[in-house]
Amino acid sequence: MQFNHLKLKGLMLEKGITQKDLAKAIGISAVSLNKKINGLTQFDAEDIVKISNELDIVDLKPYFFTLKV
C-alpha cells in the first residue's frame, strides 16, 4: 500500500522547510526522509509524531494516510 505524500511536500514548500532541514529536526538522515516521502520506505509512528510537531500538523490523515489512486 502506497500513500500520497504530495500534500506533505506541499506543506514543506509552503513553510520553506527543505527535506534536509526536516530530517535534521526529526533526527534522521536526509536520504531516509527522502525515501519515506517518496514511498520507498514507510514512516513509523515516531516519525509521524515528530514531523507533525515540526510542521504544526493537526489532522494527520491527509498527510500520512491518504492512499495513492
Backbone torsions as a table, in degrees:
resi	resn	phi	psi	omega
1	MET	NA	129.0	179.3
2	GLN	-115.0	140.8	-178.4
3	PHE	-103.8	153.9	-179.9
4	ASN	-93.1	107.7	-177.4
5	HIS	-102.5	18.1	177.7
6	LEU	-61.6	-35.5	179.5
7	LYS	-64.5	-39.0	177.4
8	LEU	-64.7	-44.4	177.6
9	LYS	-60.6	-41.2	179.2
10	GLY	-63.4	-41.7	178.8
11	LEU	-64.8	-40.7	177.8
12	MET	-61.0	-43.7	178.9
13	LEU	-62.5	-44.9	179.6
14	GLU	-58.8	-38.3	-177.6
15	LYS	-90.2	-2.5	178.7
16	GLY	70.8	31.6	-178.3
17	ILE	-109.5	123.1	179.0
18	THR	-82.3	163.9	176.0
19	GLN	-61.0	-38.4	179.0
20	LYS	-61.7	-45.0	179.5
21	ASP	-64.0	-44.5	-179.2
22	LEU	-66.2	-41.9	178.7
23	ALA	-58.6	-45.8	179.2
24	LYS	-61.7	-42.9	-177.7
25	ALA	-64.2	-32.3	-178.1
26	ILE	-100.2	-0.5	172.5
27	GLY	82.9	31.1	173.7
28	ILE	-129.8	167.7	-180.0
29	SER	-74.7	156.0	177.4
30	ALA	-62.1	-35.6	178.3
31	VAL	-63.6	-44.3	179.0
32	SER	-62.1	-44.8	179.4
33	LEU	-63.5	-42.3	179.4
34	ASN	-59.8	-42.7	178.5
35	LYS	-62.9	-39.7	-179.7
36	LYS	-68.9	-44.7	-179.2
37	ILE	-64.3	-33.5	-178.0
38	ASN	-94.4	11.0	172.3
39	GLY	78.3	12.7	179.3
40	LEU	-81.7	-29.3	172.3
41	THR	-135.1	169.0	-176.0
42	GLN	-102.3	150.1	171.3
43	PHE	-72.4	139.2	171.4
44	ASP	-97.3	172.1	-175.0
45	ALA	-58.1	-40.1	-179.2
46	GLU	-63.9	-42.0	177.2
47	ASP	-59.2	-45.7	-177.2
48	ILE	-61.4	-43.6	179.6
49	VAL	-63.9	-46.4	-178.5
50	LYS	-64.0	-44.4	179.5
51	ILE	-63.9	-42.4	178.7
52	SER	-58.1	-42.6	178.9
53	ASN	-66.2	-44.0	-178.5
54	GLU	-65.2	-38.1	-175.1
55	LEU	-101.2	5.9	-179.9
56	ASP	56.8	44.7	178.5
57	ILE	-88.2	126.1	178.8
58	VAL	-98.5	-48.5	-179.6
59	ASP	-96.6	105.9	-174.9
60	LEU	-73.0	-28.3	-170.8
61	LYS	-52.8	-51.6	-176.9
62	PRO	-65.2	-23.3	-176.3
63	TYR	-92.7	-31.7	-173.1
64	PHE	-125.4	-13.3	-172.1
65	PHE	-129.5	22.2	177.0
66	THR	-101.6	118.6	-175.8
67	LEU	-71.1	146.8	171.8
68	LYS	-70.8	142.1	179.1
69	VAL	-112.0	NA	NA
